[in-house]
Amino acid sequence: MTVAKVLELSSQSPESFHDALQRGIEKANETIEGIRSAWVEDQEVLVTDGKITGYRVHMKLTFALKE
């Protein structure tokens, strides 16, 4: 039987939402084994002087616990 845990995570990128998502998953993968899925709960842009300066993604990662 597999038991999974859900972790909430926010990640940011100056490039795009996709890049923010990728950076977050890669960073989490450095310390968490068995990441199975991620879903985007929310996303937002950062604005400075009327211009988009960053992309932020709030996600939930699901990973399997060791047996």
DSSP file (Angstrom, degrees, kcal/mol; ACC not computed):
  #  RESIDUE AA STRUCTURE BP1 BP2  ACC     N-H-->O    O-->H-N    N-H-->O    O-->H-N    TCO  KAPPA ALPHA  PHI   PSI    X-CA   Y-CA   Z-CA
    1    1 A M              0   0    0      0, 0.0     2,-0.4     0, 0.0     0, 0.0   0.000 360.0 360.0 360.0 135.7    0.0    0.0    0.0
    2    2 A T        -     0   0    0     62,-0.0     2,-0.4    65,-0.0    64,-0.1  -0.850 360.0-162.8-101.6 134.4    1.3    3.5   -0.9
    3    3 A V        -     0   0    0     -2,-0.4    62,-3.3    62,-0.4     2,-0.3  -0.962  11.1-162.3-115.0 133.2    0.7    6.4    1.4
    4    4 A A  E     -A   64   0A   0     -2,-0.4     2,-0.3    60,-0.3    60,-0.2  -0.803   7.3-153.6-117.0 156.8    1.2    9.9    0.0
    5    5 A K  E     -A   63   0A   0     58,-2.7    58,-2.3    -2,-0.3     2,-0.4  -0.934  11.3-139.3-125.1 149.8    1.7   13.3    1.6
    6    6 A V  E     -A   62   0A   0     -2,-0.3     2,-0.4    56,-0.2    56,-0.2  -0.939  16.3-169.5-113.4 132.6    0.8   16.7    0.2
    7    7 A L  E     -A   61   0A   0     54,-2.6    54,-3.0    -2,-0.4     2,-0.4  -0.974  15.6-138.5-122.4 132.0    3.1   19.7    0.5
    8    8 A E  E     +A   60   0A   0     -2,-0.4     2,-0.3    52,-0.2    52,-0.2  -0.739  30.5 173.1 -90.0 140.1    2.2   23.3   -0.3
    9    9 A L  E     -A   59   0A   0     50,-2.7    50,-3.3    -2,-0.4     2,-0.4  -0.998  22.8-154.9-149.0 143.4    4.9   25.3   -2.0
   10   10 A S  E     +A   58   0A   0     -2,-0.3     2,-0.3    48,-0.2    48,-0.2  -0.960  17.0 179.5-119.0 142.8    5.4   28.7   -3.7
   11   11 A S  E     -A   57   0A   0     46,-2.2    46,-2.7    -2,-0.4     2,-0.3  -0.985   8.8-156.5-142.8 151.1    8.0   29.4   -6.3
   12   12 A Q  E     +A   56   0A   0     -2,-0.3    44,-0.2    44,-0.2     5,-0.0  -0.946  10.6 175.9-133.2 149.1    8.9   32.5   -8.3
   13   13 A S  E     -A   55   0A   0     42,-2.3    42,-3.1    -2,-0.3     7,-0.1  -0.993  30.9-143.5-147.1 147.3   10.6   33.3  -11.7
   14   14 A P  S    S+     0   0    0      0, 0.0     3,-0.1     0, 0.0    42,-0.1   0.559  99.5  53.5 -82.2  -7.2   11.3   36.4  -13.7
   15   15 A E  S    S-     0   0    0      1,-0.3     2,-0.3    40,-0.1     3,-0.1   0.932 113.0 -42.1 -94.1 -56.0   10.6   34.4  -16.9
   16   16 A S     >  -     0   0    0     39,-0.2     4,-2.0     1,-0.1    -1,-0.3  -0.981  48.1 -96.8-168.4 168.1    7.2   32.7  -16.8
   17   17 A F  H  > S+     0   0    0     -2,-0.3     4,-2.5     2,-0.2     5,-0.2   0.907 122.6  53.9 -64.3 -41.5    4.7   30.6  -14.9
   18   18 A H  H  > S+     0   0    0      1,-0.2     4,-2.6     2,-0.2    -1,-0.2   0.917 108.8  48.1 -59.9 -43.5    6.1   27.5  -16.4
   19   19 A D  H  > S+     0   0    0      2,-0.2     4,-2.8     1,-0.2    -1,-0.2   0.893 110.1  51.9 -65.6 -39.3    9.6   28.4  -15.3
   20   20 A A  H  X S+     0   0    0     -4,-2.0     4,-2.1     2,-0.2    -2,-0.2   0.917 111.7  47.4 -62.0 -42.6    8.4   29.1  -11.8
   21   21 A L  H  X S+     0   0    0     -4,-2.5     4,-2.2     2,-0.2    -2,-0.2   0.932 113.1  48.0 -63.2 -47.0    6.7   25.7  -11.6
   22   22 A Q  H  X S+     0   0    0     -4,-2.6     4,-2.6     1,-0.2    -2,-0.2   0.911 111.4  50.1 -62.0 -44.1    9.7   24.0  -12.9
   23   23 A R  H  X S+     0   0    0     -4,-2.8     4,-2.4     1,-0.2    -1,-0.2   0.903 110.8  50.1 -61.5 -42.1   12.1   25.7  -10.5
   24   24 A G  H  X S+     0   0    0     -4,-2.1     4,-2.4    -5,-0.2    -1,-0.2   0.917 112.7  45.3 -63.6 -44.0    9.8   24.9   -7.6
   25   25 A I  H  X S+     0   0    0     -4,-2.2     4,-2.2     2,-0.2    -2,-0.2   0.916 113.5  49.9 -66.9 -43.1    9.6   21.2   -8.5
   26   26 A E  H  X S+     0   0    0     -4,-2.6     4,-0.6    -5,-0.2    -2,-0.2   0.913 112.5  47.2 -62.5 -42.3   13.4   20.9   -9.1
   27   27 A K  H >< S+     0   0    0     -4,-2.4     3,-1.1     1,-0.2     4,-0.4   0.926 112.7  48.5 -65.5 -44.7   14.2   22.6   -5.8
   28   28 A A  H >X S+     0   0    0     -4,-2.4     4,-2.1     1,-0.3     3,-1.4   0.866 103.9  62.0 -62.5 -35.8   11.7   20.4   -3.9
   29   29 A N  H 3< S+     0   0    0     -4,-2.2    -1,-0.3     1,-0.3    -2,-0.2   0.694  90.0  69.7 -65.8 -18.5   13.2   17.3   -5.6
   30   30 A E  T << S+     0   0    0     -3,-1.1    -1,-0.3    -4,-0.6    -2,-0.2   0.791 119.0  16.6 -67.9 -27.2   16.6   18.1   -4.0
   31   31 A T  T <4 S+     0   0    0     -3,-1.4     2,-0.5    -4,-0.4    -2,-0.2   0.526 118.0  67.5-123.1 -11.6   15.2   17.1   -0.5
   32   32 A I     <  -     0   0    0     -4,-2.1     3,-0.4    -5,-0.1     2,-0.3  -0.954  64.3-155.3-118.0 127.0   12.0   15.1   -1.2
   33   33 A E        +     0   0    0     -2,-0.5    -3,-0.1     1,-0.2    33,-0.0  -0.711  69.6  27.1 -96.0 150.0   12.0   11.7   -2.9
   34   34 A G        -     0   0    0     -2,-0.3    30,-1.8     1,-0.2     2,-0.3   0.787  65.8-179.4  78.8  29.8    9.1   10.2   -4.8
   35   35 A I  E     +B   63   0A   0     -3,-0.4    28,-0.3    28,-0.2    -1,-0.2  -0.489   2.9 175.9 -64.0 126.2    7.3   13.3   -6.0
   36   36 A R  E     -     0   0A   0     26,-3.5     2,-0.3     1,-0.3    27,-0.2   0.772  53.6 -11.4-104.2 -35.2    4.4   12.0   -8.0
   37   37 A S  E     -B   62   0A   0     25,-1.5    25,-2.8     2,-0.0     2,-0.3  -0.984  48.1-153.2-161.5 165.3    2.4   15.0   -9.1
   38   38 A A  E     -B   61   0A   0     -2,-0.3     2,-0.4    23,-0.2    23,-0.2  -0.993   8.0-165.9-143.8 142.9    1.9   18.8   -8.7
   39   39 A W  E     -B   60   0A   0     21,-2.1    21,-2.2    -2,-0.3     2,-0.6  -0.999  24.4-122.2-133.4 141.5   -1.1   20.9   -9.2
   40   40 A V  E     +B   59   0A   0     -2,-0.4    19,-0.3    19,-0.2     3,-0.1  -0.664  26.1 178.6 -82.1 118.0   -1.2   24.7   -9.5
   41   41 A E  E     -     0   0A   0     17,-2.5     2,-0.3    -2,-0.6    18,-0.2   0.827  67.6 -14.9 -85.6 -35.7   -3.5   26.1   -6.8
   42   42 A D  E     -B   58   0A   0     16,-1.9    16,-3.1     2,-0.0    -1,-0.3  -0.982  56.8-160.0-162.6 156.5   -3.0   29.8   -7.7
   43   43 A Q  E     +B   57   0A   0     -2,-0.3     2,-0.3    14,-0.2    14,-0.2  -0.992  10.9 177.0-144.6 152.5   -0.7   32.0   -9.7
   44   44 A E  E     -B   56   0A   0     12,-2.5    12,-3.1    -2,-0.3     2,-0.4  -0.977  21.9-129.2-149.4 158.9    0.1   35.7   -9.7
   45   45 A V  E     -B   55   0A   0     -2,-0.3     2,-0.4    10,-0.2    10,-0.2  -0.868  18.4-133.5-110.0 149.1    2.3   38.2  -11.4
   46   46 A L  E     -B   54   0A   0      8,-2.8     7,-3.3    -2,-0.4     8,-1.2  -0.858  24.2-159.8 -99.0 135.4    4.5   40.8   -9.7
   47   47 A V  E     +B   52   0A   0     -2,-0.4     2,-0.4     5,-0.3     5,-0.2  -0.958  15.2 178.6-124.5 132.6    4.2   44.3  -11.0
   48   48 A T  E >  S-B   51   0A   0      3,-2.7     3,-1.8    -2,-0.4    -2,-0.0  -0.994  77.5 -13.7-131.3 125.4    6.7   47.2  -10.7
   49   49 A D  T 3  S-     0   0    0     -2,-0.4    -1,-0.1     1,-0.3     3,-0.1   0.862 129.4 -52.9  51.7  40.7    5.9   50.5  -12.4
   50   50 A G  T 3  S+     0   0    0      1,-0.2     2,-0.4     0, 0.0    -1,-0.3   0.535 117.7 106.7  78.0   6.5    3.2   49.0  -14.5
   51   51 A K  E <  S- B   0  48A   0     -3,-1.8    -3,-2.7     0, 0.0     2,-0.4  -0.926  76.4-110.4-120.9 144.7    5.4   46.2  -15.9
   52   52 A I  E     + B   0  47A   0     -2,-0.4    -5,-0.3    -5,-0.2     3,-0.1  -0.570  38.4 169.2 -71.0 124.3    5.4   42.5  -15.0
   53   53 A T  E     +     0   0A   0     -7,-3.3     2,-0.3    -2,-0.4    -6,-0.2   0.471  59.0   8.3-115.9  -6.9    8.6   41.7  -13.1
   54   54 A G  E     - B   0  46A   0     -8,-1.2    -8,-2.8   -39,-0.1     2,-0.4  -0.984  55.2-135.9-169.7 159.7    7.9   38.2  -11.9
   55   55 A Y  E     -AB  13  45A   0    -42,-3.1   -42,-2.3    -2,-0.3     2,-0.4  -0.990  21.0-166.7-125.4 128.3    5.7   35.2  -12.0
   56   56 A R  E     -AB  12  44A   0    -12,-3.1   -12,-2.5    -2,-0.4     2,-0.4  -0.956   2.0-166.4-122.4 136.4    4.7   33.3   -8.8
   57   57 A V  E     -AB  11  43A   0    -46,-2.7   -46,-2.2    -2,-0.4     2,-0.6  -0.975   7.9-159.1-121.7 131.6    3.0   29.9   -8.6
   58   58 A H  E     +AB  10  42A   0    -16,-3.1   -17,-2.5    -2,-0.4   -16,-1.9  -0.958  31.0 165.8-106.8 121.2    1.4   28.4   -5.5
   59   59 A M  E     -AB   9  40A   0    -50,-3.3   -50,-2.7    -2,-0.6     2,-0.5  -0.838  35.8-132.5-134.1 166.9    1.3   24.6   -5.9
   60   60 A K  E     -AB   8  39A   0    -21,-2.2   -21,-2.1    -2,-0.3     2,-0.4  -0.994  21.0-156.8-122.0 127.7    0.7   21.4   -4.0
   61   61 A L  E     -AB   7  38A   0    -54,-3.0   -54,-2.6    -2,-0.5     2,-0.5  -0.847   1.9-153.8-103.9 139.0    3.1   18.6   -4.5
   62   62 A T  E     +AB   6  37A   0    -25,-2.8   -26,-3.5    -2,-0.4   -25,-1.5  -0.948  20.0 172.1-111.4 130.9    2.1   15.0   -3.8
   63   63 A F  E     -AB   5  35A   0    -58,-2.3   -58,-2.7    -2,-0.5     2,-0.3  -0.989  32.1-112.7-139.8 150.6    4.9   12.5   -2.9
   64   64 A A  E     -A    4   0A   0    -30,-1.8   -60,-0.3    -2,-0.3     2,-0.2  -0.588  28.6-130.4 -81.3 136.5    4.9    8.9   -1.7
   65   65 A L        -     0   0    0    -62,-3.3   -62,-0.4    -2,-0.3     2,-0.1  -0.593  33.2 -98.2 -81.3 147.9    6.1    8.2    1.8
   66   66 A K              0   0    0     -2,-0.2    -1,-0.1     1,-0.1   -32,-0.0  -0.381 360.0 360.0 -65.8 143.1    8.8    5.5    2.3
   67   67 A E              0   0    0     -2,-0.1    -1,-0.1    -3,-0.1    -2,-0.0   0.456 360.0 360.0 -85.5 360.0    7.4    2.1    3.3
